[in-house]
Amino acid sequence: MNLQQYLEHFERILNSPKPEAPYDAPDYFNYAKLNWSRMNRWFKKGILTDETKSIIKGITMDQKWILISEPWCGDAAHLVPFIIMMARENENIHLEIELRDSEPFRIEQYLTNGGKSIPKLIVKDVKGNDLFTWGPRPENCQAHFEDLKAKNLTFEEQKIELQNWYNHDDGQSVQKELNALLKSYN
């Protein structure tokens, strides 16, 4: 689906009197509602660095970016907007968004340590070959998450800590990591 279709899917969930599974469960519905707010906040206040813009504008060959996500994913609420903003910077980037839990279940080919962690970005060349994959979190965020788990923090405490991490990072880590990957393919 394209970005508009993804946003419409998100809005249908939030506006439905009887959302489909898993959003019929209050926790999932509330995650989606909170993530809609977070995602839109990043679209309004998120800023791409000059370096990011320069690297993106330097892409001269067509690339297909496949972004695997779900509205319930807290990490996606903070990362997907930056990936979308990056893709918008160059007409050679063709962005598609796929839902992790729906066909074609591409996530099965791109597991992270055996898990279906999202968001996951797959960047392909014009022939359909993978250039690279990225996700589900910036490396320093993942290290922080592993530290939180090792401290046996509750799920709620982990969510708050990760929210604070993303707010403090301001989209810088995802840009730095994707910049490094993109540089190696330009």
C-alpha positions, 0 to 999 in steps of 0.5 A, spaced: 500 500 500 502 507 499 502 512 504 495 514 503 492 507 503 496 506 510 494 512 513 487 511 511 487 504 514 490 507 520 484 512 520 479 506 519 481 502 525 481 509 530 474 511 527 470 504 527 465 502 532 467 495 531 475 495 530 477 488 527 482 484 530 487 485 534 484 492 535 478 489 538 482 488 544 482 495 548 490 495 549 491 494 541 486 499 540 489 504 545 496 503 542 494 505 535 490 511 538 497 513 541 501 511 535 497 515 531 498 521 535 505 520 536 506 519 528 503 525 526 507 529 532 513 527 528 510 529 521 509 536 524 516 537 528 520 532 525 526 535 521 531 531 516 538 533 517 542 537 511 546 531 511 540 526 510 537 531 505 543 531 501 544 523 501 537 522 499 537 527 493 544 524 491 540 517 489 540 517 482 538 510 480 530 508 482 530 504 489 524 500 492 523 501 499 518 496 502 516 498 509 513 493 514 509 496 519 503 495 523 499 501 527 499 498 534 507 498 533 510 503 538 517 503 535 514 504 528 510 511 531 517 514 532 521 511 526 516 510 520 515 518 519 522 519 518 523 514 513 517 517 510 520 524 510 526 521 507 522 517 501 519 524 499 525 527 498 527 523 492 522 521 486 527 515 485 525 512 491 518 508 491 515 507 497 510 501 499 508 500 506 506 493 508 502 490 514 506 485 518 500 481 520 497 481 513 499 478 506 504 477 503 507 476 510 514 478 507 516 479 514 517 472 514 523 473 510 526 478 514 526 476 521 530 479 527 533 474 531 528 469 529 522 474 531 518 478 526 520 485 529 518 491 526 518 496 523 523 493 518 525 497 511 527 493 505 531 497 500 531 494 493 534 496 486 531 496 480 532 489 479 529 487 485 535 485 489 536 487 496 541 493 497 540 492 505 535 492 510 534 496 516 530 495 523 527 494 527 530 500 532 536 504 531 542 500 534 543 505 541 535 504 542 536 497 541 542 497 546 537 501 551 532 496 550 536 490 552 538 494 558 531 495 560 530 488 559 536 486 563 533 490 569 527 486 569 523 493 568 515 491 567 512 492 560 509 499 562 516 501 564 520 499 558 514 503 554 515 509 558 523 509 557 523 507 550 518 513 549 523 518 553 529 515 548 525 517 542 523 524 544 530 525 546 533 522 540 529 526 535 530 522 529 537 523 529 539 515 530 535 513 524 537 518 520 545 516 521 544 509 520 540 509 514 545 515 511 551 510 512 547 504 509 545 509 503 552 512 502 554 505 501 549 504 495 550 511 491 
